[in-house]
Amino acid sequence: MFWGKSLKPFYAHPILNSPYHPPSRYHALDERGQPVEREPFVGRRKSRYTTPVPSSRKGVGRLQTELELDSVNASGRYSDNAVVNEIRTYLENWRALPDPTDWGVTPATQRLLQHWRHHAFTGPRPFFCQIEAVETAIWLTEVARHRRQYAHIFRTLETANADANPELFRLALKLATGAGKTTVMAMLIAWQAINHARQPGSSLFSRGFLLIAPGITIRDRLRVLLPSDPENYYATRELVPPELMVDIGKAKIVITNYHAFQQRETLDTNKTGRAVLSGWRNERLVTRETEGEMLQRACGELLTLKNVVVINDEAHHCYRERIGASVAPAAKGDEKAEADENNEAARLWISGIEALKRKVGLRAVYDLSATPFFLRGSGYEEGTLFPWVVSDFSLVDAIECGIVKLPRVPVSDNAVNAPAPVFRNLWDHIGKHMPKKGAGKSGELDPLAKFPPELETALNSLYGHYVAEYEAWERAGIGVPPVFIVVCNNTASSRLVFEWISGWTREAADGKVTFNNGRLELFRNFDEYGNRFERMNTILVDSYQIESGTLDDSFKAIAEPEIERFRQEKAVREGAGSASAVSDSEILREVMNTVGRKGRLGEHVRCVVSVSMLTEGWDANTVTHILGVRAFGTQLLCEQVVGRGLRRQSYELGDEADADGNRLFDTEYADILGIPFDFASEPVNVEKKPPRPVTRVYALKERSALAIRLPRVAGYRTELPPDRLTAIFGEDHRMVLTPDEVGPTTVRVEGLVGEGHDLSPAVLDGLRDSEIAYDLSKRLIERHMRDDRGEPPYQFFYAVQPIVRRWIRECFVPAGGTKVGMLTYAQIGDRAAALIYKAIVHAAGKDGTEVVKVLLDPYNPAISTDHVQFITSKTELYATTLSPVNFVVGDSKWELEFGRIADAHPQTLSYVKNQALGFEVPYLFGSENRKYLPDFIVRLDDGRGLDDPLNLVVEIKGFRGLDAQFKAETMATLWVPGVNALKDYGRWAFAEFRDPFSMETDYAKLVAGLRSGRCAVGVQ
């Protein structure tokens, strides 16, 4: 897939800061906003955006010059957002003032700030970015407005507004998607309304609020800002202290969508009726609302107030189109149509606000948006930041604070002729093959014939990752499924994708209906027999039509089965009356609004295929995968669509903490294809390099006579003689104990003055030798000598204890201040007991008695070199002559050298390196079960003839630690004697070579010793 790990700090540890404290560290980014390979910086990232300076419609003067100095350089590259960064500095100093009476704000504002910053919230606590956004509005209104040292900030903002909004003064608060703009709105309303209730004559505050949204979905979601709503944020989110709740109740709040500013027809008649009413004089009929009537309908009770506050949600839809030459190239086709729609909507939105100002006056206009940038066709360069932005918390800031998911996009693929990953910008590869607008009206589009293979692969690839996520959610018992979004360019494309995913039927001319099930099993809407499921797994929606509140006939025809199915489900849940009383668009909107919410209509939805952009207003926190099947002209549009998948699912703090000890969120991810989003990616514009050469390593059929067969040992059993327990200790039974294994044995402690002293585990010196031997003997019997029923044979205790005492005297070496008493430590004692036990077993089998029995793997008791086959890209290879496998792959030069030595020796019959062979030796390191992979197996002629060769297991070892000692002792004491006792796999021995420079000589001496009988089988 496309989600490979990166070594850059951003990808390894994206979350650096607590969501509840000011950011104190930030990742290094390059000029394109891409993470680079260096450690995070200390401090806070500056606000930086491309902000071209528009030419003023009111002439050039001193104020315009100041605006240019505060804006971007002439090249249009990223530059610091001077206004935001300067205000941040003032806020930081203001926030640090310990005495609230020094803040320069009203007592009501003091109470709210203290509450938001320090209250012990029982539920979600306001994020730092939310508080900072409101603090910015408060500081500008109550602190900075009348102080001369801050006058230049207001001059800059006034100039910016005079150019783009000549009749308004707007302040924009930029918060990343998922950072909680609704909470910020509630805090703004509370601040204004409570202060107005306490100071009704003040010119700074208002109790009237008009909240304007871009669509019905957002408008419905904003109901939590009404104090009368049962789920209002003031109470449920504890944003207002209890003693101030009565004041918030005095606010008048109207929530609408900008479509309400359209002056409607008051007379519904056709052309003929209009002519009749005009009469023979053809008098002009006034059949549209007046501006006042429109405001009365849209704003209602606010018209009885003076100087209301306007809050624009998703405010990038609200601007005055720039008059004069555009800085953007002329748009064509679909892009021109989209630009025209943007301008029409923006013109309607801002005209409505201007009309309200003329009617009752405005106290303030606050814009909230994750992307407060000018749109295509505005007359400004698309993606230009609104110059009246005063607070900025960007997407990368939100990711570093863990507030949103981390978007993951393709960074590489195996396409040969594409300069960048194909699925980064899928439309470039499939756009010409997708149906044009209106092509789906005939209903003849065939998903089997009209589906580009690149799109099919993209869907299957992302779906495969979705399945794993779906199963993980089920195992975790989350209760709702993750959600997969497909964003399409038109109804024809969306229908094609929708049917391919969920299934479709077609009626032929003879009336016969054919059925094809969906290609993605979890997203199917039909069972295997063509019957629709009671609950739809995949839905098709037209975002633009749903937001405007109407569905055209063509879309209703396409979505009719889904709409009817959801209507039936609503009737079952809420009664027949509730379903019949709502429109089709309301049904679909309720499904969309409740995706991922238990017990609601959209609870079981897994996949959403969207016509139009699905850019805002839908913030399900269960979205995990997004696929773009449309053109994306700018990063603005990319960020808007990607934003639908960034809302976190969990807001529980994790175990990791920041540099100050504040706990952090765990990282969550959203996986994205088809959207050329240039953030959190490492796009590959690489020249194609030839692939690294690979070599096939395999067993040669012509060398089948050299094949080696090995037993697959799963464990060991020992049968020790009860009447004669003894032990033979050698070098491999020694234990040297150092502070590396038990920690420092001497610690110096000193105060600022006075005498210091040393600490050491001297208390262990009080343990008597008999206590230590007793503990170790008991451990040995319980760990290694249990009978067939699992019972420890304590009757051996008095035979074992003298052996233990002798081992302590002869083989245990405490070094570096370690103590004999440390043998009572569990891990140290286990290792010591294992060494002593192997010495006992070795002695018991010294005279040829078969003490050890190996237990073979019951399912795969034997392995053979005949089955070795693998591919390697390593270049250090040795071409063999006496091995059944064609190459020795060198993990070290020593191994290559041993291959040469084995090939050259006249007594070598066959050999193989233990790679991809499956040869593993189980052993016990203390009480821990481990697997050991020896390096080579050599078949030797040790003087008994070719019919009775010796199989030599070879280990090549440089540094030899305690673990290597346990491996060697297991081979010599357990594995080799046990396998030899089987007599089904020939004779076996073990050898260890520790000096690479004398390895050839040592090998020759070993073979000579075996042939002369001077070296016994099984001994190194």
N, C-alpha and C positions, 0 to 999 in steps of 0.2 A: 504494500500500500504506500501511502504518501506521508505517513506520519513518523518519519525516522527521527531518532534522537539527535540532538545537536550538542556540541561541547560548549557553545557560548553560554555565559552566565544567565542571559535572559531566558533561554529555553530550559536550562537545568533548574533554575530557581526564579520563576517570573515574579513571584509575590515577595516584595521587600518590606512593605509597610503595613501597619495596622490600619483598618478602615476608619478607626475612631480617633486617630491622632494625626497631626500634620505630617505629611510625607517627609522623611528624613534621608532617604537614599533613592537613587534612580539609576536605571540602566543606561549605558552609553548607546547612542543612536547616531547613525551617519546622517548626511544631508538629506537623504531620501526617507528618513525615519526608520531605517532598518537597524536591528540590533547588531553590534559589533563585538568582537572578542576582547573584552577587557572587563576588569572588575567594576562593580557599580560605584558611582560617585556618591559622596556624602553631601547632603543638602537637598534642595528641592529643584526639580527641573523647571526651567523658565518656560513661559508660554510663547510658542513660536508658530507663526502661520504665514502663508503667502497672502499678502494683503495689498494688492495694487491700489494706488491712489487714484480715485476718479477725478476727472476734471470738474470743477465747480460750475454749477449752472448760474451762480450768482456773482460771477467775477472772481478775480484773484486778489486776495488781500492778505493782511498779516495773519489772520487766523488760518487761512488755507496753508500758508507756509509752515505754521506750527504743526498742522496735521501731517504734512509731508515728512517733517522731521521725526514724527512719532510713528511713522508707518514703515512700509517696506522699502528696500532699496530699489533702484531703477531696474535691476535685472529680474525682479519678480521671484527671486529665490527666497527660501525661508529666512525670516528675520524675527527678532524679538517683538512680541506684542507689548509695546512700551507701557501703554495705559494699564493693562492687567498686571504686569510685573511691578509697576510702581505702586499700585493700590495694594498688592500683596504685602509689600514692605511696610506700608503704613498699618495695615491690618495686623501684621505680626506684632508690631510694637504696641498697638492699641489693645490687642488681646492679652498681652502680657501684663498690663496694668493690674496690680493686685486689688486696688480699692475701687469698687464699682462707682463710687461717687466721682472718680476721676475719668470715667468713660465718656462723659459729655452727652449722655442719653437720658431719656425720661425714666422715672422709677418703674413704670410698667415694662419698658424695654429692658432695664436692668434685671427685673424678675424673670423675664422670658429667657434672656441670655444665660443667666445662672442655671435656670431649669434645663435648658437644652444641653449645656456643657457638663453639668454635674449630677443631674437627677439619676437615681437608681431605677432605670426603666425595667419594668417586668417583662416587656415584650421587646420588639425591635427598637434599637437605640439609633438616633440620628447619626449618620456618617459625618465625618469631619467635612467632607466636600459639601454636604447639604447645609451644615451650619455656616460654613465659609460663604456660600452663595448668599444666604440671608444676611450675614454680617456685612457683606459688601453693600447691599442695599441700605442697611441701617446706617452704616458709617457714612455713606455718601449723603444720606438724607438728614441725619441728625447731627453729625460731627463735622463733616467737611464742607457742607454747603455754604456756610457763612464765614469760613476762615480763609483769609487772603492767601495763605501759603499753598492752598489747594485749588486756587482759582484756575490755574492753567489746565487742570484735568477737566473742569466743566467747559472751558472754552473749546478744548479738543472735541469733547462729546457733542457740544452744541453745533460745531462746524460739521461733524460727521452726520448728524441728524438733519441739518439744514440742507445738505446736499441730497440725501436719499429720502428723507421724510420731512419735507419743509413745514408741514403743519403739526408735527408731533415731536416730542422729546422721549426717546426710547432708551432703555437700559437693557442689555442682553446678558443673561446668565447662562453660560455654557456648561452643561453637565453631560457626561457620557451616557449613552443608553444603558439603562439598568442601574444608574446611580440614584434614581428616586426623585424625579422632578415633581411628582405629585406631592410628596412630603414637603418639598421646598415651597410649593404653592400654598400649602396649608400653613406653613410657618409665616410666610409673607402676609397672608390674610389675618392670621392671629395677631401679628405685630401691628398691622394697620388698624384693625377693628378694635382691639383692646385699648390702644392709645386714643382712638377717637372717642371711645366710650368714657375714658378718663379725662380727656381734654377735647370736648366737642368743638371748641372754638379754634383749635389749632389749624394752621394752614398746611401742615405736613401730612395729615392723616385723613382717612376716609372710612366710611362703613359700607360703601357701595362697591361691588366688585363684578366685573363682567369677565368671565372666563371663556375664551374663544379657542375652539379646537378645529383641526382640519377635517374631522369626520365624525360620524355618529358613534363609532366604536370608542374613540377617546372621550367624547362627550359623555357617554354612558359611564365610562370608568371614573370620570371626575366627580361623580355623585358623592363620593366619600368626602368631598370638600364642603358639602352642605351640613351645617350643624344639626339639622333635623334628621339626617340619615342615620339609621341604626349603626352603621359601620363607619361613622365619621372619624377621621384621623385625629381630631382634637382630643377625643376621649379614648378611642381604641388604641391609638399610638402614643397616648399620654403627652401630646405636644403642648397642651395648655394646662397649667396648674389648676387644681380643682377650684380654688378661690376666684379664678378668672374666667371660668366657663360661662358664667352668667353674662359677661361682657361679649364673648364671641357670639352668643345667641342673638345679639342686637344687630349683627351684620346682615346686609341684604346681598345675596349672591345669586347671579344668573349665569347659567352654563349653556352655551350654545355652540353650534358649528358655523363656520364662516358662510356656508350656503344660505343661512338665514338672512344675510344682508342683500340677497338678490331681491329686487323689487318685483313682486309677483303680479300676474294678471288678475284683475278683480272680476273680469267678465269672461266667462268661458263660452265663446261662440266662434263659428266659422266665418269665412269670408263673406258669404251671403248674408248671414245674420248681421254682421258688422255694417254692411251696405244698407240694410233696411233701417238699422238704428241711426245711421248717419242722415237719412232723409234725402229729399231731392236737392237740398242745399249742400249736401256732402260735408256736413259739419264734422270737425275733428273730434273723435271720441277719446276721452281720457279713461283708459281701462287698466292702467298700471298703478300700483301703490305709489303714494308720494313718499318722500324720504321720511317724513314724520310718521306715517303709517307703518313703514317698514321698521323703524326704530321701536315703535310701540309694540309691534309683534315680536321683535327679536330681543328687546331689552326689558320690556315690561315695567316692573315697579322701579327700576333704576332711574326712569325718567322723572321721578318725583324728587330725586336727590340732586346735589350739586357736586361736581368734581369727583367722579368715580375713578377707581383704579381698574385698569385693563391688564389682564394677564393673558398673554398669547402662548398657548402650548404648541410645540412644533412650529416655532415662529419663523422658520426659514420659508414658509409658504406666504409670508406677509412682507411685501416690499412695494415700493413705487418704481415702476419700470423706468430705467434711465433714458432720458431724452437725448437724441443725438447719435453719433456714430458708436456702434458697438465695438467693444474690444475683442469680442469672440468672433470666429468665422461664421459665415452664414450657414444655418442649419438647413438640411434638406430631408424630404421624405418623412419617415416616422419621427426623426429627431426634431424636425420643424413642428410637426403636430404636437409633440410633447412640450416643446418650448412655448407654443401658443397656449396650450392648456395651463402651463405653469403661470404664464403672465396673466391670463384671464382670472385664475383663482387668486393670485396675489393682488391684482387690481381690485377685485371685489372685496377681499379681506380688509385691505388698508383703507379703502373708501368707506367701509362701514365704521371703522374706528374714527376716521376724520368726521363723519356725519355725527357720531355720538359726541365728539368734542364740541362741534358747533352747537349741539342741542343743550348739553348740560355741563360741558367742561370736563377736563381730565386732571386728576391729581398726579398720576404717574402711569406709564406704560412699561410693563416688565415682559421681556421676551425670554421664554425658556425653550431651549432646544439642545440636542446633542450635536446638531450640525447647523449652526446659524450662519449659513453661507448663502450667497446669491445663487439662484438656479439658472439653468440654461435659458437663454433668451431674455434675461433681465436687463441686458445692456452692459452688465459688468462681466468680467471674466468669471466663468463658472467656478464655484468653489472658493470665491473670495470671501473672507471672513467679514461679517458685519462690523464696521468700525466702531460701533457703540457697545461692543462686548466689554464688560467690566470685570467679569469673573469667569475663569476657565478651569475646568477639570476634564482633561482630555481622555480619550480612550486608553492611551498607554498609561496615564496616571491611574485610571480605574483598574487596569490589569495589575499594575504594581501594588495596588492596595487590596487586590483580591475581590473587588466589588463586582466584577463581571467575569464571565468566562473568557478563557484565552482562545481566540479564533485560530484554527490550524488550517493551512491551505497547502496545496501541492508544492513541493520544492524540487522534485526531480521525477523523471519517468524514463522509460526505455524507448521512447519514440526517437527514431534515428534522425528524421529530417526536420524536427521542430526545434527552434532556438530556445524555447521555454516550455515548461510542462504544459501539455495539451489541455489538461483539465483545469489549469489556472484561468484560461479564457476560452471556454468551450465554444462559445458562439462563433468565434473566428473560424472554427473548423466545421460547424454544422449549419450556420445561419442560412447559407444558400440552399440548403436541402430541407428546410422547415417550411410548413405551409404559410402562405401569406394571409393577411388579415381578411376575414370573411370567407376563407377557403373551406371552413368547416361547416358552413350553413347547410350544405347539401347532405351532410351526414354520410358521405361516401369515403372519408379518409380511412385508410386501412392501416392500423398500427403495425401489421406484419410487413406491409410493403413500403410504408412511407417513413420508417423509423431509421435515422442515421445510425450506423454501427457505433460511432464514437459516443453518441448519447446513450445507447444501450449499455456500452461498457462503463460509462460514468455512473449510470444508475445502479448497475450490478455491483460496481466497486464500492460505492458509498453505502449501498444496501448491505453488503457483506459486513461492513464495519457496524452498521446499525443493528444487525442481528446479534452480534456479540454484546452490544450495549443493552439491547432489549433483554437478553438472557441474564445479564448482570443485574439489571433493575428487578427482574422477577426474583432472582435469588435473594436480593436485598429486601424484598417485600415492600417496595415503594408504593405499589397499589395502582399506579397509572403508568401508561407506557411512555417511553421517550417519543419525541415527535420529529418527523422528517418533512422538510419543506422543499417544494419545487416551485421556483418563481419563473413564470413564462411571459412571453412578450405579447401574445394575443390569444383570443378565444380558441382559434383553430389549433394552435400549438398546445395549449393547455388541455384541450379535449383529447388530442392525440396521446399526450403523455399520461393523462389521467386514465384513459382506457387501457393503455399498455400496462400500467401499474396495477389497476384494480380489476380489469376484466371488461368485456364488451359483448354485445349481441348485435346482429345484423339481420334485417328482414329482406329476403330476396323477392324478386318480382312475383314469384309463384306463392308468396306468403310464407315460405319456410324460413324459420328463424335459426340461425347458426350462433353458437356460443363459443367464445374463447376466454379462458380464465386469465386472470392477471399474471404477469411474469414474476412478481415479487410476492411470495407466499403470505407474509405477515400483513401485507397491504391489500389483499384481495377483498372484494365486496361480495363475492359469490362463493358458494360451496362448489364441490367438484361436479355437481349435477346442473349447475346454472341457476340455482335458487339464491336470491339475495339474502345476505345475513340480516338478522334483526337489527344489528348495530353496524354502522358503516365504519370500516377501518380507514378508508381514504375518502376525502371530500374535495370537491372542486368549487372554488369560490372566485368571484370577480371582485377584487378589493375596491376598485373605484366605484362600482355600482353599489356595493354594500355600504360604503362610506357615504354615498350621496343619498341612500335610502330608497333607491329604486333598482329594479332589475328589468332589463329590456327583454322582449319576448324571445329573442334568439337564445340568450343565456338561460332563461327560465326553461326553455325546451330542453337544453342540454342537461341541466341540473335537476329536471323534474323528478326523476326517480329518487335522488338523494333528498330533495326537499320533502317529498311525500313521506319517505322513511323517517326523517327526523320529526315531521309533524305527528306521525303515529306514535313515535317514542315520547314526544312531549305530552300527547294525550294520555298515554299510559301513566306517565309520571305525575302530571298535574291536573288531569281531567280533560274531557273532550272540549269543554268550553274554552280552556286556555289555549288550545291548539287552533281552534277555528277563529279566534279573535285576533290573531296576529298575521302579518303579511309574510310572503315568502322571504323577503329580504330580512325581516326581523328574525325569522327562524334561522337562517344561515348566520346572521350576526350573533345570535345567542350561542350557536354551536361554536363559532370562532372564539367568542369571549370566554367560553368555559372549557376550552381545550386544556387538558391536564388537571381539571378540578373534579374531585370525587363527588359523585352523586349528581352531577350536572350533565347537560345534554352532550357536551363535547368530551366527556370523560374518557371514552374509549378510542378517540381519534388518534391514529398513528401517523398518518400522512396527509399533508395539505398541499394540493396543487393549486397554485394561485395565478389568476390572470391579473395583470398589472403588477405593481412593484411590491406590495405588501411591506411598505417602507416604514410605517409607524402605526401606533394605535393598537398594536397587537403584541402583548408582552407575556406570552406564556413562558413560564420558566422551565418547561420540559423539553424545549427545542435542543436537539443535539446535532442535527445534520441539516445542511442547506445545499441545494443544487440550483445554480442559475442557468436558465435556458432562455437567455435574452441578451441583448447588447448592453454593456455597461460603459457609458462614455466617460465617466469621471469617478474619481475616488469618493466624491460626495455620495453618489448613488450607491457605490459599493458599500460604504460604511452604513448607509441607511438600511440596506437589505441585510447585511451581516448582523446589524444590531438586533434583528429579530431573534437571533440565537444566542444573545449574550447575557440574558438575565439569569442569575444564579438560581440553582435549585435549592441549595442549602446555605443558610446564614449562620450555621454553628461554627464557632472558632475551633481551629485545629490545635495540634500539640506544639507546632513550631512557633517561635517568637522572633520579633525583630531585635535590632541591636539594643533597644532600651528595655527588652523583656516583655513587650506587649504581644499578646498572642495574635497569630495571623490566621486568615482563612486558608483552607486547603484549595489547591488549584482545581478548577473545573474547565472543561474544554468543549468547544463547538467545532465540528469538522465540516469543512466547506469546500465544494467543488464548483467550478464554472463561474466564479466571481473573482475577477482579477484584483483582489484586495491586496495592496502592497504593505500590509502590516503583519507582523508575526510570521514572516516568511523569509526564505532565503532564495529568491528567484534565481534560476540558473540560466544565464546568458553565456553559455560556455561553448567554446569550440569543441567539437566532438573528438574525444581522445580514443585511440584504439583500445579495445578491452585488454586487460591484462591476460597474458597467455596462461592457459590452464593445461594441466597434464592429467590424463586418466591413469590412475594407479589400479591395477587389477591382477587377479590370478591368471597366469598363462596356461591355456589348455595343454600346450606341448610340454609343460613342466609338471603335469599332474602327479608324476612319480615322486616329486619333491614335497608333496602336500604333507602338512602336519596336523594331526588330530589332537585336540586338547579336551580335558574334562572341564565342565562348568561347575565349580564348587560354590555351594550356597552357605556352608557352615561346617562345624567340626564337632565331634564328640570324642571324649577321652575316657579310657578305662584304666585307672591307675591301680596298681597292686596295693591292697590295703595293709599288707603286712610289711612292706618295705618301701617307705617313702624316703627318698633322698634327693639331692639336687647337685647338678654339675654347673658351676658358675664360670662364665667366661667373660670376654671383653664386652660382648653384646648384652650382658646382664647388669652392667654398671649403670648407675644413675648419678649424674653430677647435677646437683640442685643449685641454681643461681638466683639472684634477685630478679632476673628477667621473668621467671616463672611465678614468683610469689610476691613481688613488689619490693620496694626499698627496705633494707633491714636496719638502716641507720638514718635518722632524721634529726637535723639540727633545728632547734627552736630558740629564738631570741626575742627579747622585748626591745623597746626603744632605748632603754637604759638597763643597766644591771647585767647580771651574769646569765649566759645562755646555758642550755644543756641539750643532750642528745636523747632521742627516743629510739628504742629498739624492741623487738619482740622477746625480751629477756624472760618474760613470764614462761616461755616454753622450756626454759632451762629447768623448771621445776618438775617437768614430767620425768618419771622414772623410766629406765630402760625397759622394765617389765611391762609398764603400761603401754609404751609404744609398740613393743613386740606383740602384746595381746591384741591391740587394736588392729594391727596389720595382719595378724594371723586370722582373726575373725573375718576381716574384709576379704582375704584371699579365699577362704572356704565358701563364703556366701556369694562371691562373684564368679568363681571358676570351678567349684567342685560339687555342685548340686547333682543329685541322683536323677534317675529317670522320672521321678514324681515331682521334681523341683525342690526337694527338701535338702537343706545344707547338711552334710555329714559331720556334725560337730565331734564325732568320735575320733576324727583325724586330728583334733586340735593339738594334742600333746606330741604328735609326730610332726606337725607343721611348724610349731613354735620354735624348736631348735634351728630349723632351716631358715626361718625368718631372722632369728638373732644372728646367724652366721652371715646372711646376706647384708644385714646392716653393718656388720663389722668389716666385711671384705669388699662390698660393692657400692655402698652408699657414700657419696662424697659431698658433704655440705660445703658450698663455696660462697664467698662474698658475704659472710655473716649470716647465712641461712642456718637453720637449726635442725637437729635430728627430730625434734618434736613436730616439725612440719610434715612428717610422714602421717600425722593424724589428719591433715587436710584431706578432704574428700578426693579431689582430683589427683593430688600427689600420691595419696595412698593407693588409689586405683591403678595408677601407672606402675607403682612399685610392686603391687600384688601381681600384676600381669607379667612383669619380668621374672618374679620368683616362680610363678606357676610354669612359665615356659622352661625354666631351668629344671623343675621337677619332672615335667613331661620328657624333656631331653634325656634326663638320667634314666627314666623308666624304660625308654626305648633304646638305650645304648647297646644292649645285648641282642638286639634284633626283635625283641618283643613288640608285637603290633599293638601299640597303646592308642594311637589316633585313628579315628575313622572320619572320613570326609562325607558330608551330605551333599549330593548332587542336586542341581536344579531339576525338579520333577518334570518341568515342561520342556526344558532345553538342556539336557544333561551333557551334550557334547557340542563342540564347535570345530570348524575346519577352515584352513586357509583357502580352500576352494571358493569360498564365498566372498573374499575380499574384493571390494570394488568401490572406488570413490574418486572424486575430482579434487585436485589441489591447484592453487595458484602460486604455491611456493616454487622458487627456482632452485633451491639447494636440494638437488636430487642425486642419488647414486644408482646407476643402472646395474642391477644384480646379475649374477650368473648361476648361483646355487640356491636362489630363493624361488619359491613358487610364485612370488609376486614380482612384477617387473622392476619396481623402484623401491628404494629406501628414501622416504621423505625426511629431510633433516630438520628436526626442531633445534638441533645443535650440531656443531661440526663434529662433536665426539661420536654422535650416532652415525654420521656418514663414514667416519673413520672405522667404526666397528664393522660396518657393512663390508668395507674393503678387507679388513682383517679376517672376517669370517669367510669371505669368498676365497681368500688366498691360502687358507690353511688346508693341508691335505686331508686332515681327518674330519673336516666339516662335510657332512652329507647334505644338509639342508638347513636353512634358517629363514626367519621372517621377523620383520619389525611388528610389534604389537600396536597396529593402527587400523581402526575400522575392523578389528577382528572380534572384539567382544570378550577378550580375556581379562577377567578381573579377579583379584584375590581379596576375599573378605578378611578384615582383621579388626582387632579391638585396640583402640588407643585409650588406655585407661578404661572408662566405661562407655566410650563413644564408638559406635559402629562405623567403620570406614571401608572404602574400596581402594585397592592398590592396583595400578596398571604397570606391570614390569615392562622393560624396554624391548627385549628380544627373546625369542625362543630358538635355540640352536639344536639341531639333531647331529650327534657326534658318533663316530666310530671310536669307542673307548677300549677296543681290544676284544670285544665279544662277538665281533662279526656284524655284517650288514643286516642280519635278521634280528639282532637284538641291540639296536642303537640306544644311546643315552640321550634323553631330552633335557637340555640344559636351559633353565630360565636365567636370563642375564639382566642385571641391573647396572646401569652406568651412572655413577653418582659422584658429584663433586663434593659440596659441603654435606656433611652427614650429621643431621640433628637427631633428636630423640625420636621423632616420628619415623625417620628412615631406619632407625635402630629397631623399632617395633615391626616395621615391614619385613626387614631381613630376618628377625627372629621368628616371625610368623611363618615365613617361607621354610626356614630350616627346621622348625620344631613341629609345625602343624601341617602345612600344605604338602610339602614333599613327602614326609612319611605317610600321610593319609592317602595321597594319590598312589604311591608305590604299593600300599597295602591293597588297593583295588585290583591291581594286576591286569586291568582291562585297557590301560593306556600306556603300557610300557614302563620303562624305568625313568625316573626324574631326579634332577639335582638343581641346586641353586648356586649362582656365583654373582659376586658383586665386584665391579672394577671401579676404583676410586681415583686412579691417577691416569689421566688421558695420555700422558707422555710415555708411560710404561705399559700401556694397555696391550700392545701387540706381544710384548715379552711375557706379561702376566697370563695372557690367554694361552700362549704356547706352553708355559710351565704348568698351567692347570690341566691342559689336555694330556701332557706327558705324565703328570702325576696320576691322572685317572687311568691311563693305559698301563702304568706300572703297578697300580694298586696302592701307591703311596697316599693317594687322596681318595677317601671314601665317598660313596654316592651320598649326596645330600649335604656334604660339607663344602664350604667355599674354598 
